[in-house]
Amino acid sequence: MMIWIELLRLLKMFRERYPWLPTRVIKGAYRDAVRRAKSFRERVKKGKVCKDKPEVRRVTITYSDSQDWRLEDGVIKLRTHRGWVELHYRNHKQLLQISLQWLEVS
């Protein structure tokens, strides 16, 4: 229960510190933190963790709404507070699977 209270406190702090960030980005980060915390707690219960808190090795950005990102000509375009940002990527099997699933839905 304590970890959820801490996450709610962090959510409020981020909203106050970064009011220009869209709410969907803050909520995406919050959802990611909740997933990581839940996974960590499950691993602790199974005895697979020797640490007292989770270690974040990779940063993730969650764009769950399709209006906030586009996939065009080998470039991922993300909507930010400064407009559209282009991310060039290498073809990757997992990215291809995600984009094909997205095309099937739309």
N, C-alpha and C positions, 0 to 999 in steps of 0.2 A: 504494500500500500504506500509505503514511503516513497518509492521510486516514481509513482504516478503523481504524487503531490509535487515532487521536484520537477517533473516534466511540465506540469501546469504552470509552475512558477517560471520556468525558462520560457515557455510560450508567451507569457505576459511580458517578461523582460524584453524579448525580441520584438514584440509589437511596439513597446515603448521606445526601444533603441533604434529600430529601423522602420519608422512609420511609412516610408516611401516604398518599401517592399510590398508587392501584392500579397493579399491574404492567402491566396492559393499556394504561394511559394512557402510561406511560414507554415501553413497547414501540412504541406508535403513533407517539410523537414520534421514537423512534429510526428506525423505518421511513421516516418522512417525511424525516428528515435524510439517510438513505442515498440515497433517491430524488433529493433535491436535489443531493447531492454527485456522484452518478453522472451526472445531467443536466449539471451544470456541467463535469465532466471531458470529456464528449462534445463540449460546445460549445467547450471550449478546443482540443481536437484539430482541430475544424473551422475554428478561427480566428475564431469569432464573438464572442469575449469579450476585452475589453481589461483586465480586472481580474485580480488574483492570487488572489482568493477570492470565493465567491458572496455575493450580497447578498439578504437575505430581506426582501421587501416586504410579504408577507402572512403572518399567523400562521394555521396550520391546526391543528385538533384532530381526531385520528383516533379514531373509535369504530367499529372493525371488527366488533365483536360486537353482534348485534341485541338482546341482553338489556340493553345499556347505554344504549339510546336508544329513544324512542317518538315517533310523530308523531300528535298528537291535537288536533283542533279548532283548527287554525291555530297550534299551538304545538309546538315540538320540546322534548321532555323528555330531559335528559341525566342519567345517574347519576354522581354525584361522591362524594367522601369525606364530604360534608356532606348527602347525600341527593339527591333529584331537583331539578334546576334547570330552570326554564322559559325558553326562548328564543323570543320572538315574532319572526316573520319576515314578509317580504313574499313574495307568490307570485313564483316565479322559474321560468323554463322548465327549467333544469337540475335544480332541486330536485324539480319535478314528475316529470321523467323518472326520477330516482333512486327516488322513492317508488313510482312505478308498477312499476319493476323489482323493488323489494323486495316489493311485494304479489304479484307473479307467482311469486317464489321461495317465499314462505311459504304 
